[in-house]
Amino acid sequence: MLRRDPKATRWLRPIGRGQDAQWTILCFPYAGSGGSIFGRWPGHVPPNLELWAVQFPGREQRLNELPIVDTSELERHLIPVLLSLRDGHIAFFGHSLGALIAFRLAYRLEHVHRRPIHHLFASARRAPHIQSPASTLVELQGAAFVARLVELGALPRAVKASPELLDVLIPALRADLTLSRQLESDAINSSGSLAISAPITGFSGITDFSVPSESIRAWKKHTIGEFRLHHIDGDHYFVRRRGQLLMELMSHELTRLRVQV
């Protein structure tokens, strides 16, 4: 079982635990969302996994807190939380923006704090050095910003029709996209290749036309370990409906590592 500092409680919420958990996976949500997107996952957690959702400020239970908008703030808050975890076999799963955040934190943990993670699962996200069209969204204002989010499928039409829901969701989305652009810029402008020692597994939605499979395959540039790619039936938001499959694939990939527990 994951052993954590009490200060980490507001950042991590339990998803589910297998009966013989040997691996802890921290799950990072996509832009504008929170840990609740993993709420449908716990049905049949593989025996060797324990899963926790990372809960960012500015949404859900932390709605009254200001969202994170830059990388220094991200690291200042999350690195101490991650360093406080006292479980030896930790992997990260990140979907869309969550993959970019997970990679940045994994890189800093390894290269600054000498605490490498054991595996990174990058889902529905271009490799860090490839710019995403969504990075320009923060330049749009008001109705144009909302309309473009709807076009991209990042905002349900029902939400667009509700001023109350927009008031809740838009600040977090804009903050997340601002953070996303900075993370991309840092990776693109890096003087060297940003790579971690942990293997990386990519997940690509078969009907996710917003993130081409080859742009996910490009994650292999960011590991000195093995890279593997799985294609998932679904669009960009397959994480909502394919939780069981994702857990089984992650369980399989971690079992392949044959780490002595």
Long-range contacts (C-beta under 8 A, 24 or more apart in sequence): 1-50, 1-87, 2-50, 2-52, 2-85, 2-87, 3-85, 3-86, 3-87, 4-81, 4-84, 4-85, 4-86, 5-81, 5-84, 5-85, 7-80, 7-81, 7-84, 8-81, 8-84, 8-85, 10-55, 10-61, 10-62, 11-54, 11-55, 11-77, 11-78, 11-81, 12-52, 12-53, 12-54, 12-55, 12-81, 13-52, 13-53, 13-55, 13-61, 14-51, 14-52, 14-53, 15-39, 15-41, 15-42, 15-45, 15-51, 15-52, 15-53, 16-41, 16-42, 16-45, 16-49, 16-50, 16-51, 17-45, 17-49, 17-50, 17-51, 18-45, 18-46, 18-47, 18-48, 18-49, 18-50, 19-47, 20-47, 20-48, 21-47, 21-48, 21-49, 21-50, 22-48, 22-89, 22-261, 23-48, 23-49, 23-50, 23-89, 23-90, 23-91, 23-118, 23-251, 23-254, 24-49, 24-50, 24-51, 24-52, 24-85, 24-87, 24-89, 24-90, 24-91, 25-49, 25-50, 25-51, 25-52, 25-90, 25-91, 25-92, 25-93, 25-121, 25-250, 26-52, 26-53, 26-54, 26-82, 26-90, 26-91, 26-92, 26-93, 26-102, 27-51, 27-52, 27-53, 27-54, 27-92, 27-93, 27-94, 27-95, 27-98, 28-54, 28-92, 28-93, 28-94, 28-95, 28-97, 28-98, 28-99, 28-101, 28-102, 29-53, 29-54, 29-56, 29-95, 29-98, 30-95, 30-96, 30-97, 30-98, 30-124, 30-237, 30-239, 31-96, 31-97, 31-134, 31-154, 31-173, 31-176, 31-177, 31-180, 32-59, 32-154, 32-155, 32-169, 32-172, 32-173, 32-176, 33-59, 34-59, 34-60, 34-61, 34-62, 35-60, 36-60, 37-95, 37-239, 37-240, 38-239, 38-243, 40-240, 40-241, 40-243, 41-243, 41-244, 41-246, 41-247, 43-243, 43-244, 44-244, 44-247, 45-247, 46-247, 46-248, 46-250, 46-251, 48-251, 48-254, 48-255, 49-247, 49-250, 49-251, 49-254, 51-247, 54-78, 54-98, 56-172, 58-171, 58-172, 58-175, 59-169, 59-172, 63-168, 67-171, 67-172, 67-175, 67-176, 68-175, 68-179, 69-175, 69-178, 69-179, 70-178, 70-179, 70-182, 71-104, 71-179, 71-182, 71-183, 71-186, 74-101, 74-104, 74-105, 74-179, 75-104, 75-105, 75-108, 78-105, 79-105, 79-108, 79-109, 79-113, 82-109, 82-115, 83-109, 83-113, 83-115, 88-261, 89-118, 89-259, 89-261, 90-117, 90-118, 91-117, 91-118, 91-119, 91-120, 91-121, 91-198, 91-250, 91-254, 92-117, 92-119, 92-120, 92-121, 93-121, 93-123, 93-246, 93-250, 94-120, 94-121, 94-122, 94-123, 94-125, 95-123, 95-124, 95-125, 95-239, 96-123, 96-124, 96-125, 96-211, 96-236, 97-125, 97-176, 97-177, 97-179, 97-180, 98-123, 98-125, 99-123, 99-124, 99-125, 100-125, 100-128, 100-180, 100-183, 100-184, 101-179, 101-183, 103-128, 103-194, 103-196, 103-222, 104-128, 104-183, 104-186, 106-196, 106-198, 107-194, 107-195, 107-196, 110-196, 110-197, 110-198, 116-196, 116-197, 116-198, 117-196, 117-198, 118-198, 118-254, 118-257, 118-259, 119-198, 119-199, 119-200, 119-201, 119-253, 119-254, 119-257, 120-196, 120-198, 120-199, 120-200, 120-201, 120-223, 121-200, 121-201, 121-202, 121-203, 121-246, 121-250, 121-253, 122-200, 122-201, 122-202, 122-203, 122-216, 122-219, 123-202, 123-203, 123-239, 123-246, 124-203, 124-204, 124-205, 124-208, 124-211, 124-216, 124-236, 124-237, 124-238, 124-239, 125-211, 125-216, 126-211, 126-215, 126-216, 126-218, 127-215, 127-216, 127-218, 127-219, 127-221, 127-222, 128-183, 128-184, 128-187, 128-188, 128-194, 128-222, 129-187, 129-188, 129-190, 129-194, 129-218, 129-221, 129-222, 130-215, 130-218, 131-184, 131-188, 132-180, 132-184, 132-211, 133-210, 134-177, 134-180, 135-177, 135-180, 135-181, 135-184, 136-181, 137-177, 138-174, 138-177, 138-178, 138-181, 145-170, 145-174, 146-170, 149-173, 152-210, 153-210, 153-235, 153-236, 153-237, 193-221, 193-222, 194-222, 195-221, 195-222, 195-223, 195-224, 196-222, 196-223, 196-224, 196-225, 197-223, 197-224, 197-225, 198-223, 198-225, 199-223, 199-225, 199-226, 199-227, 199-228, 199-253, 199-257, 200-225, 200-226, 200-227, 200-228, 201-227, 201-228, 201-229, 201-230, 201-249, 201-250, 201-253, 202-227, 202-228, 202-229, 202-230, 203-229, 203-230, 203-232, 203-238, 203-246, 203-249, 204-229, 204-230, 204-231, 204-232, 205-231, 205-232, 205-233, 205-234, 205-235, 205-236, 205-238, 206-231, 206-232, 206-233, 206-234, 207-233, 207-234, 207-235, 208-234, 208-235, 208-236, 208-238, 209-235, 210-236, 211-236, 228-253
